[in-house]
Amino acid sequence: MATVTPNFNWPVPTSTDLVKDGATAIEALGDSIDGSLVDLKGGTTGQVLSKTTNTDMDFTWVTTDDANAIQNSIVDAKGDLISATANDTPARLAVGANGETLVADSSTSTGLRYQAPVAQNPILNSAFQVWQRGTSFSLAASSAVTYTADRWSVPTGANQACTISRQATGDTTNLPNIQYALRFQRNSGQTGTGGLYLQQNFETVNTIPFAGKTVTMSFYARAGANFSATSNALRTYLVTGTGTDQNWLTSGYTGSGLAIDGTATLTTTWQRFTFTGTIPAATTEISVSTFFTPTGTASTNDYYEVTGFQLEVGSVATQFKTFSATLQGELAACQRYYYRTNGGANLRFGTGQAIATTLANCLVPFPVQMRIAPTALEQSGTAANYGVLNASASSVLTGGVVPTFDKAGLINANVTFTVTSGLVAGNAAQCMDNNSSSAYLGWSAEL
């Protein structure tokens, strides 16, 4: 026995061994093999062989659910997923309800959870893309609730003259490619210290899907260099009510309550803030708002900027999205509440018919069906800013009075224009901006 096997060192006979030595060598070889393979002996049906240590040929028989393998018992039902709670620590994630989707959530033990599918963001003009009324508003102190960017309204108190304006964000690092923000500026020198609100109301029809749900509201905000709120605090409310299509700032809500009352601490860099709450099951109206309580006398850059508002079912804020995937869709959604025909050189507001030598009725079509028949007509320009062109005349007639609001439906409005002379009753007429660019007509169906 002058040699052994290369891997396990089993003794083997050589060609020079005597017969009796060869037999002894064969016996020793068999004993070595038997001893090496002893761990393979035994076991029961269904067991598998597992390494006991790193030593060669050191095995043990174990059940299929090896402690170092994923256990069969980890799953309990169809659809269960195997996740993890930590490094090398598998865990079961129970299947969600029908129709729910899987989302990442670092607050759960597995880092995952199921939630209802994310619906459209119901907050209109949440990225401040639509400004039909203009892109800058100088609000006097003690102003009533005033609409600025579409769907967003602001009141002011004593000594609280403010400027609301559209601003380019210019930040693709801290914002998800949002082009515009609303700047809420307390004018320099103002001393009023009451709360200053920026608010949007939901219709009842758009509120019902959130009743009884856990929701998350999120937005992006930053402060101006002289933002005067104590501790740079910007408050946010999600107000609920049980009335129908009310305006919280002007009339309050029936059965008013707060589903969210949060505080965002602003810096001069854009940040995203998220707040979670539960909307009562009986809720039929919602208002979202931000506000701050200023201190002292306003300086030059006493403002905050905000954009990217979002409300969604669930306890985690998902990637920001506007109500509509397109600017045209967002504009149309806003025009359900307000529509303006802005002036321009000889811009036609509508067409109609002369009913007398000095009167013409013109029908102004709305681009979308409005929420209700408009309750107010906004207009600008002097008498000379408007004109009527009839089918038989070649010049714009001037000297007319500002048009009067006759009646309006959901899809169009009738406007009566008065001119000095020149119309022929029964002839067609066009109502227009008299080459001034300052005239406009605006119809409001706001809450």
C-alpha positions in Angstrom: 0.0 0.0 0.0 2.3 2.6 -1.3 -0.3 5.0 -2.6 -3.7 6.7 -1.9 -6.4 8.2 -4.0 -5.8 11.9 -5.0 -9.0 13.4 -3.5 -9.9 11.4 -0.4 -6.6 9.7 0.4 -8.2 6.3 0.4 -5.4 3.6 0.5 -5.1 1.5 -2.7 -2.9 -1.6 -3.4 0.0 -1.3 -5.9 1.3 -3.7 -8.5 4.1 -4.8 -6.2 1.9 -5.8 -3.3 1.9 -9.5 -2.4 -1.4 -11.3 -2.6 -2.0 -11.1 1.1 -1.0 -7.4 1.2 -3.4 -6.7 -1.7 -6.3 -8.2 0.2 -5.4 -6.2 3.2 -5.2 -3.1 1.1 -8.6 -3.7 -0.5 -10.1 -4.2 3.0 -8.5 -0.9 4.1 -9.8 0.8 1.0 -13.3 -0.4 1.6 -13.2 0.7 5.2 -12.1 4.1 4.2 -14.8 4.4 1.6 -17.4 3.1 4.0 -16.3 5.6 6.6 -16.3 8.5 4.2 -19.8 7.8 2.9 -21.4 7.1 6.3 -23.3 10.4 6.2 -25.1 9.2 3.1 -26.7 6.4 5.0 -30.1 6.7 6.5 -32.6 9.5 5.8 -36.3 9.2 5.2 -38.5 9.6 2.3 -38.7 13.3 1.1 -35.5 14.3 2.9 -32.6 15.9 1.1 -28.9 15.8 1.7 -27.3 19.0 3.2 -23.8 20.0 4.1 -23.2 20.0 7.9 -19.8 21.7 7.8 -17.2 22.7 5.3 -15.4 19.5 5.9 -15.3 17.1 2.9 -18.0 14.4 2.9 -19.7 15.9 6.0 -23.5 15.7 5.3 -26.7 15.4 7.1 -30.2 14.4 6.0 -32.8 17.2 6.5 -36.4 17.8 5.6 -37.1 19.7 2.4 -37.6 22.9 4.4 -34.0 23.4 5.2 -33.4 26.2 7.7 -31.1 27.7 5.0 -33.6 27.4 2.3 -37.0 29.1 1.6 -39.5 27.3 3.7 -42.7 25.8 2.2 -44.6 27.2 5.1 -43.6 30.8 4.3 -46.5 31.0 1.9 -50.1 30.5 3.0 -52.3 31.3 0.1 -52.5 31.8 -3.7 -50.8 35.0 -4.7 -48.5 35.3 -1.6 -45.1 36.8 -2.4 -41.7 36.0 -0.9 -40.1 39.2 0.1 -37.5 40.1 2.8 -37.4 42.0 6.1 -33.6 42.3 6.2 -30.5 40.8 4.8 -30.8 37.0 4.4 -34.3 37.2 6.1 -37.1 36.0 3.8 -40.7 36.9 4.7 -44.2 36.4 3.3 -46.1 39.3 1.8 -49.8 38.4 1.7 -51.6 38.9 -1.5 -53.6 42.2 -1.8 -57.2 42.7 -2.6 -58.5 42.3 -6.2 -57.4 45.2 -8.4 -54.8 46.5 -5.9 -51.3 47.2 -7.1 -47.9 46.6 -5.5 -45.9 49.6 -4.5 -42.6 50.2 -2.6 -43.1 51.5 1.0 -40.0 51.8 3.2 -42.3 52.1 6.3 -43.5 48.5 6.1 -41.5 45.5 7.3 -41.0 44.1 3.8 -40.6 47.4 2.1 -43.7 46.7 0.0 -47.4 47.0 0.2 -50.6 46.7 -1.8 -52.8 49.7 -2.5 -55.8 50.7 -4.6 -54.7 51.8 -8.1 -53.6 55.4 -8.3 -56.4 57.5 -9.8 -56.1 60.9 -11.5 -54.8 63.7 -9.4 -58.1 65.6 -8.6 -56.4 68.9 -7.9 -56.8 71.0 -11.0 -54.0 73.2 -12.3 -51.8 71.6 -9.7 -48.6 72.6 -11.5 -49.9 76.1 -12.2 -49.9 75.8 -16.0 -53.2 77.6 -16.6 -53.6 81.4 -15.9 -56.6 82.5 -18.0 -57.0 85.7 -15.9 -53.4 86.8 -16.2 -50.1 85.8 -14.7 -49.7 88.5 -12.0 -52.2 89.8 -9.5 -51.8 92.7 -7.2 -54.3 92.1 -4.4 -55.2 95.1 -2.2 -55.4 94.7 1.6 -58.7 93.4 2.8 -59.6 91.9 -0.6 -62.5 89.4 -0.8 -61.7 85.9 -2.1 -60.1 86.5 -5.5 -59.3 83.9 -8.2 -55.7 84.1 -9.5 -54.2 81.1 -11.3 -57.1 79.0 -12.5 -59.0 77.2 -9.7 -56.9 78.9 -7.0 -58.3 81.7 -4.8 -56.8 84.1 -2.2 -58.3 86.5 0.3 -56.3 89.2 2.1 -56.8 90.8 5.5 -56.0 94.3 6.8 -52.6 95.6 5.9 -52.0 92.5 3.8 -51.6 93.7 0.3 -50.1 90.8 -1.7 -48.9 89.8 -5.1 -49.7 86.5 -6.7 -47.6 85.6 -9.8 -46.5 82.8 -12.0 -42.8 81.9 -11.8 -40.6 79.6 -13.8 -39.1 77.0 -11.4 -35.8 76.7 -13.2 -35.0 73.5 -11.1 -34.8 70.0 -12.6 -32.7 68.7 -9.6 -35.2 69.0 -6.8 -38.4 69.1 -8.9 -39.8 66.5 -11.3 -39.6 68.7 -14.4 -42.4 71.1 -13.3 -42.1 74.3 -15.3 -44.2 76.7 -13.2 -44.9 77.6 -9.6 -47.2 80.1 -7.9 -45.4 82.8 -5.9 -47.4 84.1 -2.9 -45.7 87.4 -1.9 -46.5 89.6 1.0 -45.8 93.1 -0.3 -42.9 95.0 1.2 -43.9 97.2 4.1 -47.1 95.4 4.9 -47.8 94.8 8.6 -50.9 92.6 8.8 -50.2 89.3 10.6 -53.4 87.3 9.9 -53.2 84.0 8.1 -52.8 84.2 4.3 -54.5 81.4 2.4 -54.2 79.8 -1.0 -57.1 77.5 -1.6 -59.0 75.2 -4.0 -62.5 73.7 -3.6 -63.6 70.3 -5.0 -67.1 69.7 -6.4 -69.1 67.1 -4.6 -69.0 64.8 -7.6 -65.2 64.9 -7.4 -65.1 64.4 -3.6 -67.2 61.2 -3.3 -64.5 58.8 -4.5 -62.3 59.8 -1.5 -65.0 59.5 1.2 -63.9 57.0 3.9 -60.4 56.6 2.5 -56.9 57.2 3.8 -55.3 59.8 1.6 -52.0 61.5 1.1 -51.6 65.1 0.1 -48.2 66.3 -1.2 -46.7 69.4 -2.8 -43.4 71.1 -3.4 -42.5 74.4 -1.8 -39.6 76.8 -1.1 -39.2 80.1 0.8 -38.0 83.5 -0.3 -35.0 84.9 1.5 -37.3 87.1 3.7 -40.1 84.7 4.3 -41.6 86.0 7.5 -43.5 83.0 8.9 -42.3 81.9 12.3 -39.8 79.0 11.9 -40.5 79.2 8.1 -43.7 77.2 8.8 -46.1 76.8 5.9 -49.3 75.1 7.1 -51.6 72.9 5.0 -55.2 71.9 5.5 -57.4 69.3 3.9 -60.8 70.4 5.0 -63.9 68.2 4.7 -67.6 68.9 4.7 -71.0 67.4 4.3 -72.6 70.0 2.2 -72.9 70.3 -1.6 -70.5 72.4 -3.8 -69.8 75.0 -1.1 -66.8 77.4 -1.0 -64.9 76.9 2.2 -63.3 80.4 2.3 -66.4 82.4 1.4 -69.2 80.5 3.2 -67.6 77.7 5.2 -68.5 74.0 5.0 -71.5 72.3 6.5 -70.1 69.7 9.0 -66.6 71.1 8.6 -63.6 69.0 9.8 -59.9 68.7 9.2 -58.6 65.4 7.6 -55.1 66.9 7.4 -53.5 69.7 9.4 -49.8 69.7 8.7 -46.8 72.0 8.8 -44.0 72.2 6.3 -40.7 73.8 7.3 -39.5 75.6 4.2 -36.0 76.4 3.1 -34.9 78.3 0.0 -34.5 75.0 -1.8 -37.4 73.1 -3.3 -38.6 70.2 -1.1 -41.5 67.8 -1.3 -43.8 67.6 1.7 -46.3 64.8 2.3 -49.2 64.6 4.8 -51.6 61.7 5.4 -55.0 61.6 6.9 -58.4 59.9 6.8 -61.4 61.4 5.1 -64.7 60.7 7.0 -67.1 58.4 5.2 -69.9 61.0 5.1 -67.7 63.6 3.3 -69.2 65.3 0.2 -66.8 68.2 -0.3 -63.1 68.9 0.1 -60.9 72.0 0.2 -57.1 71.9 -0.1 -55.1 74.9 1.1 -51.8 76.2 2.2 -51.4 79.2 4.5 -48.8 81.0 6.6 -49.0 83.4 9.5 -46.6 86.3 8.8 -44.7 88.2 11.5 -43.4 91.8 11.6 -43.2 94.0 8.6 -42.8 92.5 5.2 -39.4 92.8 3.5 -38.5 92.6 -0.2 -38.5 88.8 -0.6 -41.2 87.8 1.9 -42.8 85.1 -0.2 -43.1 81.3 -0.7 -43.5 79.4 -3.9 -45.5 76.3 -4.3 -46.3 73.7 -7.1 -46.9 70.1 -7.7 -50.0 69.6 -5.5 -51.3 66.1 -5.4 -54.1 64.2 -3.6 -54.3 60.4 -3.8 -55.7 57.4 -2.0 -53.2 55.6 0.2 -50.5 56.4 2.8 -47.6 57.1 0.4 -47.1 59.9 -2.1 -46.4 58.5 -5.5 -44.7 60.2 -8.5 -46.4 63.6 -9.2 -48.8 63.8 -12.0 -51.2 66.5 -13.2 -55.0 65.9 -13.5 -54.6 65.6 -17.3 -51.6 64.2 -19.2 -51.7 67.3 -21.6 -51.8 71.0 -21.2 -54.9 71.1 -23.4 -56.7 68.7 -21.1 -55.7 70.7 -18.1 -57.0 73.9 -19.7 -60.3 72.2 -20.7 -60.8 71.0 -17.1 -60.2 74.6 -15.8 -62.6 76.1 -18.4 -65.4 74.1 -16.9 -65.2 76.7 -14.1 -64.0 79.8 -15.9 -63.6 80.8 -19.5 -62.1 84.1 -20.8 -62.0 85.4 -24.4 -58.9 87.6 -24.2 -58.6 90.6 -26.5 -56.5 91.0 -29.6 -56.4 93.0 -32.8 -60.0 92.6 -34.2 -60.4 89.4 -32.3 -64.0 88.1 -32.8 -65.8 87.2 -29.6 -68.8 85.7 -31.3 -71.3 86.1 -34.1 -74.9 87.0 -34.2 -77.5 89.3 -35.6 -78.4 93.0 -35.5 -81.7 93.5 -33.8 -81.8 97.3 -34.4 -79.7 100.0 -35.9 -77.8 100.3 -32.6 -78.1 96.8 -31.1 -76.6 93.4 -31.9 -76.9 90.1 -30.1 -73.8 87.9 -30.4 -73.6 84.3 -29.4 -70.2 83.5 -27.7 -69.6 79.7 -27.6 -67.8 78.1 -24.7 -65.0 75.6 -25.5 -66.3 73.1 -23.0 -69.6 72.6 -21.1 -69.4 74.7 -18.0 -70.1 73.4 -14.5 -73.3 75.5 -14.2 -74.7 78.4 -16.2 -72.2 81.2 -15.5 -73.1 83.3 -12.6 -70.9 86.3 -13.4 -69.5 88.1 -16.4 -66.1 89.7 -16.1 -65.2 92.3 -18.6 -62.5 95.0 -19.3 -62.1 97.9 -21.7 -63.9 101.1 -22.3 -66.7 101.6 -24.8 -64.2 102.2 -27.6 -62.5 98.9 -26.9 -65.5 97.0 -28.4 -67.1 97.0 -31.7 -69.6 95.3 -34.0 -69.0 94.5 -37.7 -72.1 93.6 -39.7 -72.4 91.9 -43.0 -72.9 95.0 -45.1 -70.4 97.3 -43.5 -66.7 97.5 -44.2 -65.5 99.3 -41.0 -65.6 98.6 -37.3 -68.2 100.7 -35.6 -66.9 102.6 -32.5 -68.6 104.5 -29.8 -70.5 101.5 -28.4 -71.0 100.8 -24.7 -69.4 98.0 -22.8 -71.4 94.8 -23.6 -74.1 93.7 -21.2 -74.5 90.1 -20.0 -77.8 89.0 -21.4 -78.0 85.3 -20.6 -75.9 82.2 -20.6 -76.2 78.5 -20.8 -73.8 75.7 -20.2 -72.3 75.8 -23.7 -72.7 79.4 -24.9 -73.7 82.9 -23.8 -75.5 85.7 -25.5 -74.0 89.2 -25.3 -75.7 92.4 -26.3 -73.6 95.1 -27.9 -74.8 98.7 -28.3 -73.3 101.0 -31.0 -74.1 104.5 -32.1 -75.6 103.6 -35.5 -75.0 101.8 -38.7 -76.5 98.4 -38.1 -79.3 96.9 -40.2 -81.8 94.9 -38.2 -81.8 91.3 -39.4 -78.3 91.4 -40.8 -75.5 89.2 -39.5 -73.1 90.8 -37.0 -69.7 90.0 -35.5 -68.8 91.2 -32.0 -65.1 91.9 -31.6 -62.2 93.6 -29.9 -61.9 97.0 -31.6 -58.2 96.7 -32.3 -57.3 97.5 -28.8 -56.0 94.2 -27.2 -57.3 95.3 -23.8 -60.9 94.1 -24.0 -61.9 90.7 -22.7 -65.0 88.9 -21.6 -64.9 86.2 -18.9 -67.6 83.9 -17.6 -67.4 82.4 -14.2 -69.0 79.2 -12.9 -66.7 78.8 -9.9 -67.9 77.3 -6.6 
